[in-house]
Structures are given as C-alpha cells and as structure tokens.
Amino acid sequence: MAFSAGVHYCFGAPLARLEAQTLLAGLLRRPALISAGEPRWAPGLVFRRIIDLPLSLGGASR
C-alpha cells in the first residue's frame, strides 16, 4: 500500500517500512510457511483486505 506524497504524506511511513523489514527478515530466518487453507477477504469499496490467512510451518523445525 502506498504512503502517498505531498500534503498527504504519511509521517509514519518510515516506521511502517522498518517494521515490515524487521517482520520479513524474521520470517525468512524461520522454517518455510505454507498455506493451511484459503484466505478470507473482507470486501471494501476501495480496498479489499485479508481478515484470515491460515498458515502452518513447513519443513524441519529448529
């Protein structure tokens, strides 16, 4: 999702990017995540969003 620009620029954008980078780095250090079912989506006028994303750990545990 975009953080916009100009007068509507999100001041929390750098923090959100840092949090996403930390999350993804942590997930990549763990065993692979595999889908454990279909995601459930919430409808919206502008954006759809996932409200449930079932996952399970695959591969050997550490």
JOKA-V486075 format. One record per residue. N is the residue number from 1. D_CENTER is the distance of its C-alpha to the mean C-alpha in Angstrom with 1 decimal. Layout:
N|D_CENTER ; N|D_CENTER
//
This chain:
1|10.3 ; 2|13.6 ; 3|15.1 ; 4|18.5 ; 5|21.6 ; 6|25.2 ; 7|26.2 ; 8|22.8 ; 9|20.8 ; 10|18.2 ; 11|19.6 ; 12|16.4 ; 13|14.7 ; 14|15.8 ; 15|14.5 ; 16|11.0 ; 17|11.1 ; 18|12.7 ; 19|10.2 ; 20|7.3 ; 21|10.3 ; 22|11.4 ; 23|8.4 ; 24|8.4 ; 25|12.2 ; 26|12.5 ; 27|10.8 ; 28|13.2 ; 29|16.1 ; 30|15.9 ; 31|17.1 ; 32|15.3 ; 33|13.0 ; 34|14.6 ; 35|14.3 ; 36|16.5 ; 37|16.9 ; 38|15.9 ; 39|13.0 ; 40|14.4 ; 41|13.9 ; 42|15.3 ; 43|17.6 ; 44|18.1 ; 45|20.6 ; 46|18.4 ; 47|14.8 ; 48|13.6 ; 49|10.6 ; 50|9.6 ; 51|11.5 ; 52|11.8 ; 53|10.2 ; 54|13.0 ; 55|12.7 ; 56|15.5 ; 57|16.5 ; 58|18.6 ; 59|21.3 ; 60|23.5 ; 61|22.4 ; 62|23.2
//
